Amino acid sequence: MTVALQGEGRLATQGPIGPFGKTKLRICGNRGVTPDTAFRLSGFFGTTIDFWMRLQADIDMWDTLSTHGSEYGRIRPVARASNE
């Protein structure tokens, strides 16, 4: 992600989310963005909180589909009960 990578050095030294190791893990995808982190990153980069939370949701969906995607095609809906 361009915005995060451009600010990685400054984020590590002046950033709102802690030490460099923690920042690097988030940027490399080894840790998720929590609501707390989203608030901090939005203030630091001048973005919205929703930007960071939606980005994390997109990553979570991608990871889930990559891991379990073939299973989802086998799920069949339950038949509705007739109340007539």
C-alpha positions as a Markdown table, in Angstrom:
| # | Residue | x | y | z |
|---|---|---|---|---|
| 1 | Met | 0.0 | 0.0 | 0.0 |
| 2 | Thr | 1.6 | 3.2 | -1.1 |
| 3 | Val | 0.4 | 5.5 | 1.6 |
| 4 | Ala | 1.7 | 3.3 | 4.4 |
| 5 | Leu | 5.0 | 2.4 | 2.7 |
| 6 | Gln | 5.8 | 6.1 | 1.9 |
| 7 | Gly | 5.4 | 6.9 | 5.6 |
| 8 | Glu | 7.0 | 3.8 | 7.1 |
| 9 | Gly | 10.2 | 5.5 | 8.3 |
| 10 | Arg | 8.3 | 8.4 | 9.9 |
| 11 | Leu | 5.7 | 6.1 | 11.2 |
| 12 | Ala | 8.3 | 4.0 | 12.9 |
| 13 | Thr | 10.0 | 6.9 | 14.6 |
| 14 | Gln | 7.1 | 9.4 | 15.2 |
| 15 | Gly | 4.1 | 7.1 | 14.6 |
| 16 | Pro | 1.1 | 6.7 | 16.7 |
| 17 | Ile | 1.0 | 2.9 | 16.9 |
| 18 | Gly | 4.2 | 1.9 | 18.7 |
| 19 | Pro | 7.7 | 0.6 | 17.9 |
| 20 | Phe | 9.0 | -0.2 | 14.4 |
| 21 | Gly | 8.5 | -3.9 | 14.7 |
| 22 | Lys | 4.8 | -3.5 | 15.3 |
| 23 | Thr | 4.5 | -1.1 | 12.5 |
| 24 | Lys | 6.4 | -3.3 | 10.1 |
| 25 | Leu | 4.3 | -6.3 | 11.0 |
| 26 | Arg | 1.1 | -4.4 | 10.2 |
| 27 | Ile | 2.5 | -3.1 | 6.9 |
| 28 | Cys | 3.7 | -6.6 | 5.9 |
| 29 | Gly | 0.3 | -8.1 | 6.7 |
| 30 | Asn | 1.2 | -10.2 | 9.7 |
| 31 | Arg | -1.1 | -8.2 | 12.0 |
| 32 | Gly | -4.6 | -6.9 | 11.5 |
| 33 | Val | -5.6 | -3.3 | 11.8 |
| 34 | Thr | -7.7 | -2.9 | 15.0 |
| 35 | Pro | -10.2 | 0.0 | 15.6 |
| 36 | Asp | -7.6 | 1.6 | 17.8 |
| 37 | Thr | -4.9 | 1.4 | 15.1 |
| 38 | Ala | -7.4 | 2.7 | 12.5 |
| 39 | Phe | -8.0 | 5.8 | 14.7 |
| 40 | Arg | -4.3 | 6.4 | 15.1 |
| 41 | Leu | -3.4 | 5.8 | 11.4 |
| 42 | Ser | -6.2 | 8.0 | 10.2 |
| 43 | Gly | -4.9 | 10.9 | 12.3 |
| 44 | Phe | -1.3 | 10.3 | 11.2 |
| 45 | Phe | -2.0 | 10.0 | 7.5 |
| 46 | Gly | -5.0 | 12.3 | 7.3 |
| 47 | Thr | -7.3 | 9.6 | 6.1 |
| 48 | Thr | -10.6 | 8.3 | 7.4 |
| 49 | Ile | -11.0 | 5.6 | 10.0 |
| 50 | Asp | -13.3 | 3.8 | 7.6 |
| 51 | Phe | -10.5 | 3.6 | 5.0 |
| 52 | Trp | -8.4 | 1.5 | 7.4 |
| 53 | Met | -11.2 | -0.7 | 8.7 |
| 54 | Arg | -12.5 | -1.4 | 5.1 |
| 55 | Leu | -9.0 | -2.2 | 4.0 |
| 56 | Gln | -8.7 | -4.7 | 6.8 |
| 57 | Ala | -12.2 | -6.2 | 6.0 |
| 58 | Asp | -11.1 | -6.6 | 2.4 |
| 59 | Ile | -7.9 | -8.4 | 3.4 |
| 60 | Asp | -9.9 | -10.7 | 5.8 |
| 61 | Met | -12.4 | -11.5 | 3.0 |
| 62 | Trp | -9.6 | -12.3 | 0.6 |
| 63 | Asp | -7.8 | -14.5 | 3.1 |
| 64 | Thr | -11.0 | -16.4 | 4.0 |
| 65 | Leu | -11.9 | -17.0 | 0.3 |
| 66 | Ser | -8.4 | -18.1 | -0.4 |
| 67 | Thr | -8.5 | -20.6 | 2.5 |
| 68 | His | -12.1 | -21.8 | 2.4 |
| 69 | Gly | -13.5 | -20.7 | -1.0 |
| 70 | Ser | -14.0 | -24.2 | -2.4 |
| 71 | Glu | -16.2 | -25.1 | 0.6 |
| 72 | Tyr | -18.6 | -22.2 | 0.1 |
| 73 | Gly | -19.8 | -23.6 | -3.3 |
| 74 | Arg | -21.0 | -26.7 | -1.5 |
| 75 | Ile | -23.3 | -24.9 | 0.9 |
| 76 | Arg | -27.0 | -25.3 | 0.1 |
| 77 | Pro | -29.8 | -23.1 | 1.6 |
| 78 | Val | -32.2 | -24.6 | 4.0 |
| 79 | Ala | -35.7 | -25.0 | 2.6 |
| 80 | Arg | -38.2 | -22.5 | 4.0 |
| 81 | Ala | -41.1 | -23.9 | 6.1 |
| 82 | Ser | -44.5 | -23.2 | 4.6 |
| 83 | Asn | -46.7 | -21.2 | 7.0 |
| 84 | Glu | -49.8 | -21.2 | 4.7 |
